[in-house]
Amino acid sequence: MIRRSAFWVALIDLVLLAVFAAMNPVLLSIQGARTIALDSVEVLLLAIGSTLLLGAGKFDISIGANLGLSSVVATSVMQHVGGVTTIAQYGVSHQVGTYHHLALVIPIGVAACLVSGLLMGTANGLLVVRLRVNSLIATLGMLSVAEGITFVLSGGVNLAAPTELQSGFGLLSIAGIPAPVMVAAAAVVLLWFVVAKTSFGMRTLAMGSEPEAAVRAGIDVGRHQLVLFVIAGGLAGVAGLIDISRFAFTNAAAHLTDPLAAIAAAVIGGTALSGGIISSFGTVFGVLLTTILEVGLVLMGVSSYYQLVVIGVVLIVVVSIYETRRRRAEAGA
């Protein structure tokens, strides 16, 4: 069933690509492929974390806020260490002066971004495991906390990051493949390997499928759940780093809907909302579905407001079809 779901979503991706390409052939160019791949990277990293959590029957809807907070923490640290200040004009920050000691500034900023993501993931995990708060409620609360801290640190404006980070990673290509895409591809392969080939993946699926049986089998469910939340937080930190390295400034408000896109992509690809089923490559096809829709509608000149409506409707329809097929398969079994 997982293979069938991934296959059908991949087929829908190809149909959408063909339809949009017929209207604007640029979508089939190398530049079009690069745009789709790059625009998929950040949501894909969030979706990988969501896929693992869903496999264990848990949610994290704070990953978008985690991405934004991590990017702001990293940029704030780099500006402080590098001796750079910013001034706000029309809601956008402008860099004053230049960064000093870049060899020190960038590694510290990268570390700060990753540590911020990991810490928030750890906080989510402790709330769920130690305080036994429902994962949806716990991460909803942390979403609000992260948003508040983000706007306190940034003053409500976008913060500039070193352009060297952009040229050295965000816009870097190796053999024609953008560096951020390589990072996301490596994460997908690692997800597949963990789920399909390791005891960690087996325990994750067991916890999502039969939690009580997993406990009786000797699995430390609490510790395992904590690790999954830390992984999801760390991936959000990586996505935050990629965000500032691509655009050379923060834009925390742009990622608040990313968790819904990430969870929807995982479910569309065949990962079960109820846990116990993970489709690694199906998640990739699910993310591509939303990205192709967004890029295609932009090329058609459709207003961003209508884009939200169209994407939302398509996601609802696809998930509804999947759930109907899943129930029929279970009834047939």
FENRA-V557937 format. One record per pair of residues at least 6 apart in sequence whose C-alpha atoms are under 7 Angstrom apart, sorted by sequence separation. I is the first residue (numbers start at 1). GAP is how many residues later the second one is. If there is no record, write none. Layout:
BEGIN
i	gap
I	GAP
I	GAP
END
This chain:
BEGIN
i	gap
21	6
26	6
27	6
53	6
79	6
87	6
88	6
127	6
128	6
172	6
173	6
194	6
195	6
215	6
244	6
267	6
271	6
272	6
21	7
86	7
87	7
128	7
171	7
172	7
194	7
195	7
207	7
271	7
86	8
87	8
206	8
270	8
271	8
50	9
86	9
170	9
270	9
50	10
85	10
86	10
128	10
169	10
170	10
269	10
297	10
85	11
127	11
84	12
270	12
84	13
269	13
294	13
84	14
124	14
269	14
84	15
124	15
83	16
269	16
46	17
82	17
83	17
266	17
269	17
82	18
265	18
268	18
293	18
82	19
266	20
265	21
290	21
265	22
82	23
81	24
78	27
78	28
78	31
77	32
75	34
74	35
74	36
74	38
73	39
74	39
73	40
71	42
70	43
70	46
70	47
268	50
66	51
268	51
267	52
66	54
180	62
93	64
92	65
93	65
95	65
91	66
92	66
93	66
94	66
209	66
93	67
208	67
209	67
208	68
88	69
206	70
205	71
170	72
205	72
60	75
61	75
170	75
171	75
59	76
60	76
169	76
170	76
58	77
59	77
62	77
69	77
61	78
62	78
65	78
72	78
60	79
61	79
166	79
62	80
66	80
165	80
166	80
62	81
65	81
69	81
166	81
65	82
72	82
166	82
161	83
75	84
75	85
163	85
75	86
162	86
161	87
160	88
161	88
192	88
160	89
191	89
159	90
160	90
158	91
159	91
158	92
188	92
129	93
158	93
129	97
125	100
126	100
125	101
122	104
125	104
124	105
125	105
122	107
121	108
122	108
121	109
121	111
118	112
121	112
120	113
121	113
118	115
117	116
118	116
117	117
117	119
114	120
117	120
116	121
114	123
113	124
114	124
113	127
113	128
110	131
41	139
45	139
41	140
44	140
38	143
41	143
37	144
56	148
55	149
56	149
55	150
56	151
57	151
56	152
55	153
70	167
67	169
71	169
63	170
66	170
67	170
70	170
71	170
66	171
67	172
68	172
63	173
67	173
71	173
53	175
52	176
72	178
71	179
49	182
50	182
49	183
68	183
69	183
68	184
49	186
68	187
46	189
45	190
46	190
65	190
45	191
64	191
65	191
64	192
64	193
45	194
64	194
64	195
63	196
42	197
62	197
61	198
50	212
50	213
43	215
47	215
51	215
46	216
47	216
55	216
57	216
55	217
57	217
44	218
47	218
54	218
57	218
43	219
47	219
54	219
56	219
51	220
55	220
56	220
54	221
55	221
55	222
55	223
51	227
47	236
44	240
44	243
43	244
40	247
40	248
40	251
39	252
36	255
36	256
36	259
9	260
6	263
5	264
6	264
5	265
2	268
10	275
13	275
17	275
24	275
6	276
9	276
13	276
20	276
2	277
9	277
6	279
END
